[in-house]
Amino acid sequence: MHPSLPSVPGPMQHLLDVSGLPPPEPLERVLDALADLPSGDSLKVRLPLEPVLLYPMLRSMGMRWEHSQRADASVELLIWEEPPG
């Protein structure tokens, strides 16, 4: 069992599974999905490994995230936009 990620308040949570893709496709797909993410929505992503290169990019984009490590070493990442203020 793995801990489930919390839900983030907002209109919709979008799902993206890039766990079967070779690098750098998971990173590219996540960034593409975030570029199209409607304001207020969140993105839940399943990745093959911990996306350490993604975290500084998310920070510079004003995004917040929580992650959960799964038993198979994959990672679930929940990403949402930092509310203004």
C-alpha positions as CSV (number, residue, x, y, z in Angstrom):
1,M,0.0,0.0,0.0
2,H,1.1,3.5,-0.5
3,P,-0.3,6.7,1.0
4,S,-2.8,8.4,-1.2
5,L,-2.3,12.0,-2.2
6,P,-4.8,14.5,-0.9
7,S,-7.3,16.2,-3.1
8,V,-6.6,19.8,-3.8
9,P,-9.6,22.1,-3.7
10,G,-10.4,23.3,-7.2
11,P,-12.7,22.7,-10.2
12,M,-11.0,19.6,-11.6
13,Q,-8.1,17.2,-11.0
14,H,-6.4,16.0,-14.3
15,L,-4.6,12.7,-14.4
16,L,-1.4,12.0,-16.4
17,D,0.5,8.7,-16.4
18,V,4.0,8.9,-17.8
19,S,5.4,6.0,-15.8
20,G,6.1,3.9,-19.0
21,L,8.0,6.6,-20.9
22,P,11.8,7.0,-21.2
23,P,13.5,10.2,-20.2
24,P,13.1,13.0,-21.0
25,E,9.5,12.4,-22.1
26,P,7.9,12.3,-18.6
27,L,9.3,15.8,-17.9
28,E,8.3,17.2,-21.3
29,R,4.7,15.8,-21.0
30,V,4.3,17.2,-17.5
31,L,5.4,20.6,-18.6
32,D,3.1,20.5,-21.6
33,A,0.2,19.4,-19.4
34,L,0.9,22.3,-17.0
35,A,1.0,24.8,-19.8
36,D,-2.6,23.7,-20.8
37,L,-3.9,23.4,-17.2
38,P,-6.9,25.5,-16.6
39,S,-6.6,28.0,-13.8
40,G,-7.6,26.5,-10.4
41,D,-7.3,22.9,-11.6
42,S,-4.7,20.4,-10.4
43,L,-2.6,17.8,-12.1
44,K,-2.0,14.3,-10.7
45,V,1.0,12.6,-12.4
46,R,2.4,9.1,-12.1
47,L,6.1,9.1,-12.9
48,P,8.7,6.3,-13.1
49,L,11.2,8.0,-10.7
50,E,11.5,11.0,-8.4
51,P,11.5,14.0,-10.8
52,V,14.2,16.0,-9.1
53,L,14.8,18.2,-12.2
54,L,11.1,19.1,-12.3
55,Y,11.0,20.6,-8.8
56,P,13.0,23.8,-9.5
57,M,10.9,24.3,-12.6
58,L,7.7,24.0,-10.7
59,R,8.9,26.5,-8.1
60,S,9.9,29.0,-10.7
61,M,6.4,28.6,-12.3
62,G,4.7,29.4,-9.0
63,M,3.4,25.9,-8.6
64,R,3.1,23.8,-5.4
65,W,3.2,20.0,-5.2
66,E,3.0,17.0,-2.9
67,H,4.5,13.6,-3.8
68,S,4.0,10.0,-2.7
69,Q,6.5,7.3,-3.2
70,R,4.9,4.0,-4.3
71,A,6.2,0.5,-3.5
72,D,7.3,-0.1,-7.1
73,A,9.6,3.1,-6.8
74,S,7.3,5.1,-9.0
75,V,6.1,8.5,-7.8
76,E,2.7,10.1,-7.7
77,L,2.9,13.9,-7.8
78,L,0.0,16.3,-7.3
79,I,0.7,19.8,-8.7
80,W,-1.4,22.9,-8.4
81,E,-0.9,26.6,-8.9
82,E,0.1,28.7,-5.8
83,P,-2.8,31.0,-5.0
84,P,-1.9,34.7,-5.3
85,G,-1.2,36.5,-2.2
